[in-house]
Amino acid sequence: MTDLAIVGGQVIDPGRGIDARLGVAVTDGHVAALGDVGPAAETIDATGLVLLPGLVDLHTHLYHGVSHYGIDPDANCLRRGVTTAVDAGSSGAQTFPGFRRYVIEGAKTRIFAFLHVAVQGMITSLVGELEDLRWASPAQAVGREVLRQGGPGHPVGEAARTVADVEQNPARPGAGHVRVQAAI
């Protein structure tokens, strides 16, 4: 017997080519089966509703309490079906350790982060983070050790808001390929 059966809903999963009225069986918090799901400890009638796999939001600001744009990831993502979110540069090389510790590690939402080229990230609306280009440090952003590790909770690139060309000069040889997001 499964923990939860969601029945009567329209299941849409473009990645698997599914668009059909199917039951969804959930066991231990994970989808266990689609179709005739059989008996369950709890059943939810989803007639007239659409069921989707977890959505991905590719541009968020999740450094709640630090970045002026920051929102709480679980309250604002999971409740809307977003299970994976990409933070678009709220933290920089010098503020990322706090972002990882206080936001990413405690969130149920799976979070990836673009690292801002400004060392402080986006911490205030009073002054643009790159109005003074001395705050820009591609070397620190690329040189951050966690950049090479990848995976949830680690930066996947640099985000720049006002700099068109971001120098990709790794701090040490073999630092690997760096994906750069530039929003001008």
DRENKOLFI-904029 format. One record per residue (C-alpha): residue in one letter; x, y, z. Coordinates in pm, whole numbers. Each point is the difference from the previous one (the first is absolute). Layout:
# DRENKOLFI-904029
[a,[X,Y,Z]];
...
# end
This chain:
# DRENKOLFI-904029
[m,[0,0,0]];
[t,[123,347,-87]];
[d,[-1,301,237]];
[l,[-197,234,-226]];
[a,[-207,-38,-316]];
[i,[-92,305,-206]];
[v,[-279,-102,-234]];
[g,[-208,155,-278]];
[g,[247,272,-101]];
[q,[146,80,-342]];
[v,[371,-92,18]];
[i,[218,209,-231]];
[d,[370,-81,-27]];
[p,[142,126,-332]];
[g,[339,-153,75]];
[r,[-155,-347,-1]];
[g,[-265,67,-264]];
[i,[-288,-40,248]];
[d,[-328,188,-28]];
[a,[-270,-227,143]];
[r,[-241,-48,285]];
[l,[202,-221,234]];
[g,[30,-86,364]];
[v,[322,86,183]];
[a,[132,-219,282]];
[v,[232,164,254]];
[t,[210,-206,240]];
[d,[252,145,244]];
[g,[-45,344,-156]];
[h,[84,-113,-354]];
[v,[-213,-90,-303]];
[a,[-8,-379,-4]];
[a,[-240,-71,-288]];
[l,[-231,150,-262]];
[g,[-325,-152,-122]];
[d,[-213,-234,209]];
[v,[156,71,339]];
[g,[-199,-245,215]];
[p,[-73,41,371]];
[a,[166,275,205]];
[a,[7,124,358]];
[e,[-136,335,-128]];
[t,[-174,89,-325]];
[i,[-38,347,-153]];
[d,[-258,61,-271]];
[a,[165,225,-261]];
[t,[-288,-6,-248]];
[g,[13,316,-211]];
[l,[359,77,106]];
[v,[329,-20,-189]];
[l,[294,-190,153]];
[l,[354,92,-106]];
[p,[350,-111,98]];
[g,[190,255,211]];
[l,[53,324,-190]];
[v,[333,184,-36]];
[d,[19,377,45]];
[l,[312,122,-182]];
[h,[8,355,141]];
[t,[-59,56,371]];
[h,[154,199,285]];
[l,[-7,-213,313]];
[y,[239,171,244]];
[h,[-292,94,226]];
[g,[91,256,266]];
[v,[324,103,-173]];
[s,[-78,83,-363]];
[h,[-266,266,-46]];
[y,[-155,-228,-263]];
[g,[26,-314,215]];
[i,[-301,-222,66]];
[d,[-40,-313,211]];
[p,[53,-295,-238]];
[d,[-232,-253,162]];
[a,[-290,239,63]];
[n,[17,144,-351]];
[c,[120,-290,-214]];
[l,[-137,-327,136]];
[r,[-351,141,49]];
[r,[-4,79,-373]];
[g,[132,-334,-122]];
[v,[362,116,-41]];
[t,[228,-268,144]];
[t,[325,132,-152]];
[a,[101,366,-12]];
[v,[303,184,-135]];
[d,[108,308,196]];
[a,[110,259,-257]];
[g,[286,166,183]];
[s,[-132,108,341]];
[s,[335,-92,155]];
[g,[355,76,-105]];
[a,[329,-170,79]];
[q,[15,153,349]];
[t,[-365,-57,95]];
[f,[-57,-344,-154]];
[p,[113,-199,308]];
[g,[-283,160,201]];
[f,[-249,-58,-282]];
[r,[91,-367,-10]];
[r,[-8,-46,377]];
[y,[-312,198,87]];
[v,[-215,-43,-311]];
[i,[104,-293,-220]];
[e,[82,-253,271]];
[g,[-327,62,187]];
[a,[-232,7,-301]];
[k,[-216,-285,-122]];
[t,[9,166,-343]];
[r,[295,-120,-210]];
[i,[210,313,-61]];
[f,[271,75,-253]];
[a,[175,337,8]];
[f,[159,230,-253]];
[l,[277,188,177]];
[h,[-7,377,-51]];
[v,[320,156,-134]];
[a,[-36,275,265]];
[v,[160,-150,312]];
[q,[-288,106,226]];
[g,[-280,-112,-234]];
[m,[-328,188,-1]];
[i,[-31,121,359]];
[t,[-156,347,-31]];
[s,[-219,206,-225]];
[l,[170,323,117]];
[v,[297,-38,-234]];
[g,[32,-224,-305]];
[e,[232,-290,76]];
[l,[231,99,-285]];
[e,[-30,380,0]];
[d,[354,-13,135]];
[l,[185,-257,-211]];
[r,[247,-59,281]];
[w,[-264,-237,141]];
[a,[30,-217,-312]];
[s,[235,-292,46]];
[p,[-25,-273,-263]];
[a,[312,-158,150]];
[q,[-167,-42,340]];
[a,[-322,-127,-155]];
[v,[176,-255,-220]];
[g,[256,-85,267]];
[r,[-255,-99,263]];
[e,[75,-367,70]];
[v,[-364,-106,4]];
[l,[-41,120,-358]];
[r,[187,-307,-121]];
[q,[-211,-243,204]];
[g,[-335,70,-169]];
[g,[-332,-149,107]];
[p,[-271,147,218]];
[g,[130,254,245]];
[h,[302,93,-207]];
[p,[32,289,-242]];
[v,[-28,-97,-364]];
[g,[126,320,-158]];
[e,[26,374,30]];
[a,[-287,246,-33]];
[a,[76,352,-112]];
[r,[-257,280,-20]];
[t,[197,286,-152]];
[v,[317,-150,-142]];
[a,[-25,-131,-355]];
[d,[327,-192,-16]];
[v,[92,-202,306]];
[e,[361,-111,-2]];
[q,[18,-379,29]];
[n,[346,-27,148]];
[p,[3,-285,254]];
[a,[203,68,311]];
[r,[192,-322,-56]];
[p,[56,-227,-299]];
[g,[-252,-278,-46]];
[a,[-283,184,178]];
[g,[-235,-126,-268]];
[h,[-261,151,-227]];
[v,[-203,287,143]];
[r,[-352,69,-124]];
[v,[-73,371,2]];
[q,[-340,165,18]];
[a,[9,364,-97]];
[a,[-313,211,30]];
[i,[77,341,-141]];
# end
